[in-house]
Amino acid sequence: MGNCLVAQSGGPTAVINASLAGVIRANQLNPLYDRVLGGIHGIEGVLTGKLYDLTDLPSAEIEVLRQTPSSALGTCRYKLKRDNPADFERLLAVMDEHDIDVMFYIGGNDSMDTVDALSEYAAAHGSAKRFVGIPKTVDNDLVPVDHCPGFPSAAKLACLVTHATRLDYDAYTRPEVFVLETMGRDAGWLAASCCLTGDVDLLVLPEVDFDREAFLAQVQKKMDETGACYIVVSEGAHYADGTYLSAGDSANDGFAHAVLGGAAAALKQMIVDAGIAPRGVVQDLSRAARSSNFAQSKVDVTEAYELGMSAHMRSADPAFTAQVVGVHRGNAQTMRCDGGICRMEHTYNAEFFAGPASEFANFVKAFPTDWILPDYQGVTEDALDYFRPLVEGEPAIIYENGLPATVEPFNRR
């Protein structure tokens, strides 16, 4: 047997380490590989040979790893370019040096493109090295999955914060608006999920070009009717010409993506300048939504862990490469009886599958426009039905000194 390599890339999530734990534990239960090596700081660290042996991680530490937020191996935003063969040659050389047969890469859209690019290069150059993707993203914008690990926990945290801050906001009589900003560069899934609480008055998403006058008219209407307006905006909200509401779009994150942040502040100032309200409060979820392990969705952490195990299991097939594992929503039914009347009800059921990395990479799954209500009024019942089962359940958290236990990051050891 050879060894396998697992690495993490892009923005962390509250459950990205559960997928890592799944790969490690799966190999302990069914040792397809002699050693499980972790790539420190993603592909960037692998290129320099920075690896950490995870093979014999104690089961107790694996359990804590499952609930540890951020990327325990460290992450990166390093873009492999298909026209730069040096990186590809170096990575294959590192794999040869450490007798690595398979690389598992946990990440988002760009990471799945890395899996696709590496697989293409290996095939074109007669290499038997294999590459497998395990998805994650709080933005929930990968296709062709029903949802991505990391999103349900981020949505759960977003709903908790929405409801708590709405109660806080409603405690005052002074006229002001409240604007909550969530992550979501190109897709408004996370912002839309806040509507599960019933607390959102107006919702601004990237899927609908922002109309300043129409939006301000709705804010004015809410303030006139109730004296309050609670707004949720996705960081990627933009005008019809593509200009972001936020001001921080001049830099990029290493993948040529604009660095966003500030959409909520822009809306607040717009409302104040229009004289609709004398003041406003801004709440930015930002990294809290992706690192709040105390608010994990049980569905999310379970699926993330099992996807890691599924990727490992499927890799037993020597032909399994250039593939990504993912989740489909099944059509399970349960018999419900009440007062002698029984009926079949649809229940949530996750089904794992694998598909070509090329179908996951470089596509963005937008929030369905037919789930968006007009005039910034929120989302439809179909959208709420989609969100509800994903935020269900609370995993049993291991605590130390009153706080959730975490592992010492491997990149810090």
C-alpha positions in Angstrom: 0.0 0.0 0.0 1.0 3.5 -0.6 0.1 6.6 1.4 -2.7 9.2 1.0 -2.6 13.0 1.4 -5.4 15.2 2.7 -5.3 19.0 2.6 -7.7 22.0 3.1 -8.1 25.1 1.1 -10.0 28.4 1.0 -12.2 29.9 3.7 -12.7 27.5 6.7 -16.1 26.4 8.0 -17.4 25.1 11.3 -17.3 21.5 10.0 -14.4 21.4 7.6 -12.4 19.4 10.1 -15.2 16.9 10.4 -14.4 15.9 6.8 -10.7 15.6 7.7 -11.6 13.5 10.7 -13.7 11.3 8.4 -10.8 10.5 6.1 -8.5 9.8 9.1 -11.0 7.6 10.9 -12.0 5.7 7.7 -8.4 4.7 7.1 -8.1 3.5 10.7 -11.1 1.3 10.2 -10.2 0.2 6.7 -6.5 0.9 6.1 -6.4 1.4 2.4 -3.2 3.4 2.9 -0.1 2.9 5.1 -0.1 6.5 6.2 -2.5 9.5 6.1 -0.5 12.6 5.6 -1.9 16.1 6.1 -0.8 19.0 3.8 0.0 22.0 5.9 -1.5 25.2 4.4 -3.2 23.4 1.5 -1.6 23.0 -1.9 0.8 25.9 -1.1 2.4 23.9 1.8 2.3 20.6 -0.1 4.4 22.2 -2.9 7.1 22.9 -0.2 6.8 19.4 1.3 5.2 20.5 4.5 3.3 17.4 5.7 2.0 16.1 9.0 1.4 12.5 9.8 -2.2 12.0 10.9 -2.4 8.2 10.6 -2.5 7.2 14.3 -4.4 10.2 15.7 -6.1 8.9 18.9 -9.9 8.4 18.6 -10.5 10.9 21.4 -8.6 13.6 19.5 -10.5 12.7 16.3 -13.8 13.4 18.2 -12.5 16.8 19.2 -11.2 17.4 15.7 -14.8 17.0 14.4 -16.0 19.9 16.5 -12.9 22.2 16.0 -13.6 25.2 13.8 -11.2 26.7 11.2 -8.8 24.6 9.2 -6.8 22.4 11.5 -4.1 21.8 8.9 -4.0 25.5 7.9 -5.4 26.8 4.6 -4.4 28.8 1.6 -5.7 30.7 -1.3 -3.1 29.5 -3.9 -4.3 29.2 -7.4 -2.8 26.5 -9.6 -2.6 27.7 -13.2 -2.9 25.3 -16.0 -0.3 27.2 -18.0 2.3 26.9 -15.3 3.6 23.2 -15.4 6.2 23.9 -12.7 3.7 23.6 -9.8 2.2 20.4 -11.3 5.6 18.8 -11.7 6.6 19.8 -8.2 3.4 18.4 -6.6 3.8 15.1 -8.4 7.4 15.0 -7.2 6.4 15.6 -3.6 3.8 12.8 -3.9 6.5 10.5 -5.3 8.9 11.4 -2.5 6.4 10.4 0.1 4.9 7.4 -1.7 1.5 9.2 -2.0 -1.0 7.6 -4.3 -4.1 9.7 -3.7 -4.7 13.3 -2.6 -8.0 14.3 -1.0 -8.6 18.1 -1.3 -11.2 19.7 1.0 -12.4 23.0 -0.3 -14.7 25.2 -2.4 -15.1 26.0 -6.0 -11.5 26.9 -6.7 -10.3 23.9 -4.8 -12.4 21.6 -7.0 -10.9 23.3 -10.0 -7.5 22.3 -8.5 -8.6 18.7 -8.3 -9.7 18.8 -11.9 -6.5 20.5 -13.1 -4.3 18.1 -11.2 -6.2 15.1 -12.6 -5.9 16.4 -16.1 -2.2 16.9 -15.8 -1.6 13.5 -14.3 -3.6 11.8 -17.0 -1.8 13.8 -19.8 1.6 12.9 -18.4 1.0 9.2 -17.7 1.0 9.6 -13.9 -1.1 7.1 -11.8 -1.5 9.7 -9.1 -5.2 10.3 -8.2 -7.1 13.3 -6.9 -10.4 13.4 -5.0 -12.4 16.5 -3.9 -14.5 16.9 -0.7 -16.6 20.1 -0.9 -17.1 22.8 1.7 -18.3 26.4 1.6 -20.6 28.5 3.7 -21.7 30.2 0.5 -23.5 27.0 -0.6 -22.8 27.9 -4.3 -21.4 24.6 -5.6 -23.1 22.6 -8.2 -24.4 19.9 -8.6 -24.9 19.2 -4.9 -28.1 19.9 -2.9 -26.0 21.8 -0.4 -22.4 22.0 0.8 -20.9 21.1 4.2 -20.4 24.2 6.2 -23.4 26.0 4.9 -26.0 24.5 7.3 -24.0 25.4 10.4 -23.4 28.9 9.0 -27.1 29.2 8.4 -27.9 28.0 11.9 -25.6 30.6 13.4 -27.0 33.3 11.1 -30.5 32.5 12.3 -29.5 32.5 15.9 -27.9 35.9 15.5 -30.8 37.3 13.5 -33.3 36.3 16.1 -31.2 37.5 19.1 -30.4 40.8 17.5 -34.0 41.4 16.4 -35.1 41.0 20.0 -32.4 43.4 21.1 -33.4 45.9 18.3 -37.1 45.7 19.2 -36.4 46.6 22.9 -35.8 50.3 21.9 -38.3 53.0 20.9 -35.8 55.2 19.2 -36.1 55.4 15.4 -33.3 53.5 13.7 -32.7 50.7 11.2 -30.8 47.5 11.7 -28.7 46.0 8.9 -27.1 42.5 9.2 -24.5 41.5 6.6 -23.7 37.9 5.7 -21.1 36.3 3.5 -22.1 35.4 0.0 -20.1 36.8 -2.9 -22.1 35.6 -5.9 -25.0 33.7 -4.2 -27.4 34.8 -1.5 -28.1 31.4 0.2 -26.7 32.5 3.6 -28.5 35.8 3.7 -31.7 34.2 2.6 -31.5 31.5 5.3 -32.0 34.3 7.9 -35.6 34.4 6.8 -36.2 31.2 8.7 -36.6 33.3 11.8 -39.5 35.4 10.6 -37.6 38.4 11.8 -36.4 39.9 8.5 -38.2 42.9 7.1 -36.1 43.4 3.9 -33.7 41.1 2.2 -31.0 42.2 -0.4 -29.4 39.4 -2.4 -26.8 39.3 -5.3 -29.3 37.5 -7.5 -31.4 40.7 -7.9 -29.7 43.9 -9.1 -30.0 46.5 -6.4 -32.4 49.4 -7.1 -31.6 52.2 -4.7 -34.9 54.1 -5.1 -37.1 51.0 -4.9 -35.2 49.7 -1.8 -35.4 53.1 0.0 -39.1 53.2 -0.7 -39.6 49.9 1.0 -37.5 51.0 4.0 -39.6 54.1 4.3 -42.8 52.0 4.1 -41.6 49.7 6.9 -40.6 52.6 9.1 -43.9 54.4 8.5 -45.9 51.2 9.3 -44.0 49.8 12.2 -41.3 52.3 13.2 -38.7 49.6 12.6 -36.9 47.9 9.7 -34.6 44.9 10.1 -32.6 44.3 6.9 -30.3 41.4 5.9 -27.9 41.9 3.0 -25.4 39.6 1.3 -21.9 41.0 0.9 -22.1 40.5 -2.8 -25.1 42.7 -3.4 -24.5 44.9 -6.4 -26.0 47.4 -8.8 -27.1 46.5 -12.4 -23.7 47.5 -13.7 -22.0 45.0 -11.4 -20.7 47.6 -8.9 -20.8 46.2 -5.4 -22.6 48.1 -2.7 -19.5 47.6 -0.5 -16.5 49.8 -0.9 -13.8 47.2 -0.4 -13.6 45.8 -3.8 -10.3 47.1 -5.0 -8.1 44.3 -3.7 -8.4 40.6 -4.5 -8.0 37.4 -2.4 -5.5 35.5 -4.5 -8.1 34.0 -6.8 -8.9 37.3 -8.5 -12.0 37.7 -6.4 -12.8 41.1 -5.1 -12.4 41.4 -1.3 -15.9 42.3 -0.1 -17.3 43.7 3.1 -19.2 46.8 4.0 -22.5 46.3 2.2 -24.4 46.7 5.5 -22.6 50.0 6.3 -23.3 51.2 2.8 -27.0 50.5 3.2 -27.2 52.1 6.6 -25.5 55.3 5.4 -27.8 55.4 2.3 -30.9 55.2 4.6 -29.5 57.9 7.0 -28.6 60.2 4.1 -32.1 59.8 2.6 -33.5 61.0 5.9 -35.6 57.9 6.5 -34.0 57.2 9.9 -31.5 59.3 11.9 -29.3 56.4 12.8 -28.7 52.7 12.1 -27.0 49.7 13.6 -24.7 47.4 11.6 -24.0 43.7 12.5 -21.4 41.9 10.3 -21.5 38.1 10.7 -18.4 37.7 8.5 -16.1 35.0 10.0 -18.3 34.3 12.9 -20.7 32.4 10.6 -17.9 30.0 9.5 -16.1 29.5 12.8 -18.9 29.1 15.4 -18.5 25.5 16.3 -20.8 25.9 19.3 -23.7 26.4 16.8 -23.0 23.5 14.5 -25.9 21.8 12.8 -26.0 18.2 13.7 -27.0 17.4 10.1 -24.0 19.4 8.9 -21.3 17.9 11.0 -22.6 14.4 10.5 -22.7 14.8 6.7 -19.2 16.5 6.6 -17.7 13.5 8.5 -19.5 10.9 6.4 -18.4 12.6 3.2 -14.8 12.3 4.3 -15.4 8.6 5.0 -17.2 8.2 1.6 -14.3 9.8 -0.3 -11.9 7.4 1.4 -14.1 4.4 0.8 -14.6 5.2 -2.9 -10.9 5.7 -3.4 -10.4 1.9 -2.9 -11.4 1.7 -6.6 -8.1 2.4 -8.5 -10.1 4.1 -11.2 -11.6 6.6 -8.8 -9.9 9.9 -9.6 -10.9 13.4 -10.8 -14.1 12.9 -8.7 -15.8 14.9 -6.0 -18.2 13.5 -3.4 -21.4 15.4 -2.6 -24.9 15.3 -1.1 -28.2 14.9 -2.9 -31.5 15.2 -1.1 -33.4 11.9 -1.2 -37.2 11.5 -1.2 -37.6 9.5 2.0 -41.2 9.2 3.4 -42.3 8.6 7.0 -45.8 7.5 8.2 -47.2 10.1 10.6 -50.3 9.3 12.7 -52.3 11.8 14.7 -55.7 11.0 16.3 -56.1 7.9 14.3 -55.4 9.7 11.0 -52.2 8.5 9.3 -50.5 10.1 6.3 -47.2 9.9 4.5 -44.9 12.8 5.0 -41.7 13.6 3.1 -38.7 13.6 5.4 -35.1 14.8 4.8 -32.7 12.2 3.7 -29.1 12.7 2.6 -27.8 10.6 -0.2 -24.0 10.6 -1.0 -22.8 10.5 -4.6 -19.7 11.2 -6.6 -19.3 13.1 -9.8 -16.6 14.5 -12.2 -14.6 17.4 -10.7 -15.2 19.3 -13.9 -18.9 19.5 -13.0 -18.1 21.1 -9.7 -15.4 23.6 -10.7 -15.9 27.1 -12.1 -19.7 27.1 -11.8 -21.8 29.1 -9.3 -25.2 27.9 -8.0 -27.2 31.0 -7.5 -30.1 31.2 -5.0 -33.2 30.4 -7.2 -34.8 33.7 -8.3 -38.3 32.0 -8.2 -37.7 31.7 -4.4 -37.2 35.4 -4.0 -40.2 37.6 -3.2 -40.4 41.0 -5.0 -39.6 44.3 -3.4 -37.0 42.8 -1.1 -39.7 41.1 1.0 -37.9 37.9 1.7 -38.2 34.3 0.3 -41.0 31.9 -0.5 -42.2 28.9 1.5 -40.3 26.6 -0.9 -37.1 28.3 0.2 -37.9 27.8 3.9 -38.7 24.2 3.3 -35.3 23.8 1.7 -33.5 25.4 4.7 -35.4 23.8 7.6 -34.0 20.3 7.7 -30.4 21.5 7.2 -30.2 23.5 10.5 -31.7 20.6 12.5 -30.1 19.1 15.6 -27.3 19.9 17.9 -24.3 17.6 18.2 -23.0 16.5 21.5 -20.2 19.1 22.2 -17.2 18.1 24.3 -16.4 21.0 26.7 -13.3 21.9 28.6 -13.3 24.6 31.3 -16.7 25.8 30.1 -15.7 26.2 26.5 -15.9 23.8 23.5 -12.7 21.7 23.3 -10.5 22.1 20.2 -7.4 20.4 18.9 -4.1 22.3 18.6 -3.9 23.1 14.9 -1.5 20.8 13.1 0.1 23.8 11.3 1.0 25.2 14.8 2.6 22.0 16.1 
